[in-house]
Amino acid sequence: MASKNTTRRRAIILLTLTSIMLVTLDLQDSPKVAGLRSLFGTLFYPVEGVARVITRPVGNAWYGVTNYNKLLDENSLLRQQVAQQEGATVAAAASVRLSQELLALNGLPTLAGINAVTAQVIGESPTSFSQKIEINQGTDSGIRVGMPVLNAAGLIGRITKVFANRSFVMLITDPDFSISVKVVSTGRKTTESTVRGITSVTTSTAVPLEPISNTPDAETTTTTTTTIPIAGFTAVVTTLPSTPQGLTSITVPLASDLDVRETGVIQGNGPTRQPTVRFIDNSLRFGSIEAGVPIVTAGGSRSLAPPDVLIGVVSRVVERVGSAGPLLEIEIAAELTNLSFVRILLYQPITEKKSP
Amino acid sequence: MLASRWTRLILVLLVVLALQTTLFKELRPFGVAGQVMLLFVICAGIQFGVSIGAIVGLIAGLMFDFVVSTPAGLGSIALGITGATAGLYLRFFPNPIWWLRLVSIGFVSIIGEIYILIAQAMIGLGVVLEFRLIKIIAVVTVINVCLTPGFLLITRWTLSERKKDR
């Protein structure tokens, strides 16, 4: 009996020391721990596969019982939204196309130029504390740790662990998630300029406006520009009146008309709280930030995501005393509670790329 | 082969882990996943004492760590301590009463979830203190209490010593 107790004590000490050593190594991203994890995953995957097949009917029955009414409501709501957005999609697609053409013309990187892998979400995190999902693509598809993950609405997270044919995605709501972002100003501004007798009135605002109609008088010709925000971005519709003979229409972009941006860092706050953006400069270049302005990734040589991936819009601005700058609460564009397919951008910043 | 309690333990833990990562990951009452690995460890500790509870917790935690994205070894330590805590039950109540056992399993489930949170916080993983944590602990505890009868039988079969083991 005494020898049995001694053996057990030794086993406990050995296992405890092993655990402490593994924690230490794993926190330093040791490849040996990654290898062990991968080996265990390879051995465990068939067992899990069998369990998944056997338990799927039970899971389906559970969903049927708990989510039927919710699905019906959601379905009718989605039908309404689809009907509303069909028209807006056409305008947005045209704007995106135009934007990509302009970026390509100027030699700037675009999302269209980055390869992507589509993956299916095969499960949420087995624990309730972390905000992670599991997807069915891994290193075999070229996925690496840190790559950004998107769905149709925008950024949802980044890859944190990769195996041969599955990966874990840390969602944007996870308290450990952070990435540099840009706040794009769309505050109200009105400018007026006259070039050779042509008056140009430009009005932009964060809320939709009825088109402004001006009657051209005998001396001047007026162009009207109306901006309509669509999914956080602004589509611009310009109405040109008939040009008087002898005059040509001249477009003069003003520096003050261009979008002004501030950078900060977005950080997750758990599933029940909205993510926040910190480190916004206290002395903003475009005045105060208002609710509704879009937040996009900042990009840059050290950022894990390319620039201009939509994240969401500002839902609340919390002013802070001193030089801390405002704190922005962000309403994420993507719906994280019901993900089924995601897109992984095979993007690595220049600083992460290995030289050949 | 199956006569060795430790071999049985590894095989049964693989099955329980598979259930954890498939069925109990999907069935989320009130958005909370049940923790059957935690329940297995508690049932082992409550029936077989501190040392067996600690060993089962350490092994189960290690296996669980290899399939989740938290640092390997962290869950092992947390579940090891939980198993040892559950094992203390036999010291206080050597003659188990069924309802007392249920209450104890519920109580250790709460402590076990708190151990996991503390372990995560100690190595700097983000833990947001919010109302949802109370909901998680409450739901996990209720699920564990509901599944207790089945898991008591499984752990008893898995860890009981046969003649060959002695």
Interface residues (C-beta under 8 A of the other chain):
Chain A: N5 R8 R9 A11 I12 L15 T16 T18 S19 I20 M21 L22 V23 T24 L25 D26 L27 V33 L36 R37 F40 G41 F44 V47 E48 V50 A51 R52 T55 V58 G59 W62 Y63 G123 E124 S125 P126 T127 S128 F129 S130 K132 T160 K161 F168 M170 D174 P175 D176 G268 N269 G270 P271 T272 R273
Chain B: L14 V15 L17 A18 L19 Q20 T21 T22 L23 F24 K25 E26 L27 R28 G31 V32 A33 Q35 S51 I52 A54 I55 L58 I59 G61 L62 M63 F64 D65 F66 V67 V68 S69 T70 P71 A72 G73 L74 S76 I77 G80 I116 L117 Q120 I123 L125 G126 V127 V128 E130 F131 R132 I136 V140
